[in-house]
Amino acid sequence: MNTLFIALQASGAQGSAWGSFIPLILIIVVFWFFMIRPQMKRQKELKNFRDSLKKGDKIVTTGGIYGKVQEIGDYYIIMEVEGQNHLKVDKSAVIKDMTDAAPAK
């Protein structure tokens, strides 16, 4: 009888160790689905947007400069800004397409 009690205590200690890891595993899973996965999706969409740019597209840079694409290189974009000025910016600085934006009044 005494050995049965000791065996039950040992198996109970083993079960509580796994029980203490379940909340930690759940936190990691929730963190993955609500934080990491959406960020990876946004990065993939932004990369696809930058790769699909073509001459004449209206864009905005991370610095807030509005312009139109004139030339596209491997790692840079030459964009035309107001007054026929041209700027050479890094492709990673482009964040938005402004063709669907409402015109300013």
C-alpha positions as a LaTeX table, in Angstrom:
\begin{tabular}{lrrr}
\hline
Residue & $x$ (\AA) & $y$ (\AA) & $z$ (\AA) \\
\hline
Met1 & 0.00 & 0.00 & 0.00 \\
Asn2 & 2.81 & 2.33 & 0.88 \\
Thr3 & 4.61 & 1.73 & $-2.46$ \\
Leu4 & 1.42 & 2.48 & $-4.38$ \\
Phe5 & 1.17 & 5.85 & $-2.63$ \\
Ile6 & 4.81 & 6.69 & $-3.49$ \\
Ala7 & 4.25 & 5.69 & $-7.13$ \\
Leu8 & 1.17 & 7.94 & $-7.37$ \\
Gln9 & 3.11 & 10.87 & $-5.92$ \\
Ala10 & 5.91 & 10.41 & $-8.46$ \\
Ser11 & 3.49 & 10.30 & $-11.39$ \\
Gly12 & 1.66 & 13.35 & $-10.02$ \\
Ala13 & 4.90 & 15.33 & $-9.87$ \\
Gln14 & 5.60 & 14.41 & $-13.49$ \\
Gly15 & 2.15 & 15.56 & $-14.58$ \\
Ser16 & 2.44 & 18.93 & $-12.85$ \\
Ala17 & 5.74 & 19.61 & $-14.61$ \\
Trp18 & 3.99 & 19.27 & $-17.99$ \\
Gly19 & 1.07 & 21.27 & $-16.67$ \\
Ser20 & 3.35 & 24.19 & $-15.89$ \\
Phe21 & 4.66 & 24.26 & $-19.49$ \\
Ile22 & 1.22 & 24.41 & $-21.10$ \\
Pro23 & 0.63 & 28.14 & $-20.34$ \\
Leu24 & 4.09 & 28.98 & $-21.67$ \\
Ile25 & 3.41 & 27.07 & $-24.89$ \\
Leu26 & 0.04 & 28.80 & $-25.26$ \\
Ile27 & 1.66 & 32.22 & $-24.83$ \\
Ile28 & 4.20 & 31.42 & $-27.56$ \\
Val29 & 1.46 & 30.22 & $-29.94$ \\
Val30 & $-0.67$ & 33.32 & $-29.33$ \\
Phe31 & 2.37 & 35.56 & $-29.77$ \\
Trp32 & 3.15 & 33.86 & $-33.08$ \\
Phe33 & $-0.36$ & 34.23 & $-34.51$ \\
Phe34 & $-1.01$ & 37.80 & $-33.35$ \\
Met35 & 2.45 & 39.39 & $-33.68$ \\
Ile36 & 4.97 & 37.54 & $-35.84$ \\
Arg37 & 2.73 & 36.08 & $-38.56$ \\
Pro38 & 0.97 & 39.38 & $-39.48$ \\
Gln39 & 4.31 & 41.21 & $-39.58$ \\
Met40 & 5.76 & 38.61 & $-41.96$ \\
Lys41 & 2.66 & 38.97 & $-44.15$ \\
Arg42 & 3.05 & 42.78 & $-44.30$ \\
Gln43 & 6.73 & 42.47 & $-45.20$ \\
Lys44 & 5.91 & 40.02 & $-47.99$ \\
Glu45 & 3.20 & 42.34 & $-49.39$ \\
Leu46 & 5.58 & 45.33 & $-49.28$ \\
Lys47 & 8.30 & 43.36 & $-51.08$ \\
Asn48 & 5.82 & 42.30 & $-53.78$ \\
Phe49 & 4.68 & 45.93 & $-54.14$ \\
Arg50 & 8.26 & 47.18 & $-54.56$ \\
Asp51 & 9.03 & 44.46 & $-57.10$ \\
Ser52 & 5.91 & 45.30 & $-59.12$ \\
Leu53 & 6.65 & 49.02 & $-59.48$ \\
Lys54 & 6.84 & 50.35 & $-63.02$ \\
Lys55 & 7.50 & 53.67 & $-64.72$ \\
Gly56 & 4.73 & 56.20 & $-64.11$ \\
Asp57 & 3.52 & 54.82 & $-60.75$ \\
Lys58 & 2.87 & 57.41 & $-58.04$ \\
Ile59 & 4.70 & 56.60 & $-54.80$ \\
Val60 & 5.50 & 57.94 & $-51.34$ \\
Thr61 & 8.84 & 57.43 & $-49.57$ \\
Thr62 & 9.38 & 56.81 & $-45.87$ \\
Gly63 & 10.44 & 60.45 & $-45.57$ \\
Gly64 & 7.07 & 61.61 & $-46.92$ \\
Ile65 & 8.23 & 62.62 & $-50.41$ \\
Tyr66 & 5.54 & 62.22 & $-53.08$ \\
Gly67 & 6.62 & 61.52 & $-56.62$ \\
Lys68 & 6.30 & 59.51 & $-59.80$ \\
Val69 & 8.62 & 56.65 & $-60.82$ \\
Gln70 & 10.88 & 57.55 & $-63.77$ \\
Glu71 & 13.44 & 54.73 & $-63.68$ \\
Ile72 & 13.87 & 51.55 & $-61.67$ \\
Gly73 & 17.19 & 49.87 & $-60.93$ \\
Asp74 & 18.02 & 46.81 & $-58.87$ \\
Tyr75 & 18.35 & 48.71 & $-55.60$ \\
Tyr76 & 17.24 & 52.26 & $-56.44$ \\
Ile77 & 14.41 & 54.25 & $-57.97$ \\
Ile78 & 14.69 & 57.58 & $-59.73$ \\
Met79 & 11.52 & 59.51 & $-59.02$ \\
Glu80 & 10.23 & 62.76 & $-60.41$ \\
Val81 & 8.99 & 65.27 & $-57.87$ \\
Glu82 & 7.23 & 68.58 & $-58.45$ \\
Gly83 & 8.99 & 70.96 & $-60.83$ \\
Gln84 & 10.68 & 68.31 & $-62.99$ \\
Asn85 & 13.20 & 67.54 & $-60.22$ \\
His86 & 14.52 & 63.99 & $-60.00$ \\
Leu87 & 15.54 & 62.17 & $-56.84$ \\
Lys88 & 17.40 & 58.89 & $-56.61$ \\
Val89 & 16.12 & 56.93 & $-53.60$ \\
Asp90 & 16.73 & 53.46 & $-52.26$ \\
Lys91 & 14.03 & 50.98 & $-53.24$ \\
Ser92 & 13.47 & 50.09 & $-49.59$ \\
Ala93 & 12.44 & 53.72 & $-48.89$ \\
Val94 & 9.26 & 53.35 & $-50.97$ \\
Ile95 & 6.28 & 52.53 & $-48.77$ \\
Lys96 & 3.07 & 53.37 & $-50.64$ \\
Asp97 & 1.33 & 53.50 & $-53.96$ \\
Met98 & $-0.71$ & 56.70 & $-54.26$ \\
Thr99 & $-2.86$ & 55.80 & $-57.26$ \\
Asp100 & $-5.80$ & 54.86 & $-55.04$ \\
Ala101 & $-5.52$ & 57.91 & $-52.75$ \\
Ala102 & $-8.18$ & 60.59 & $-52.94$ \\
Pro103 & $-6.97$ & 63.84 & $-54.53$ \\
Ala104 & $-6.29$ & 66.70 & $-52.14$ \\
Lys105 & $-8.67$ & 69.67 & $-52.32$ \\
\hline
\end{tabular}
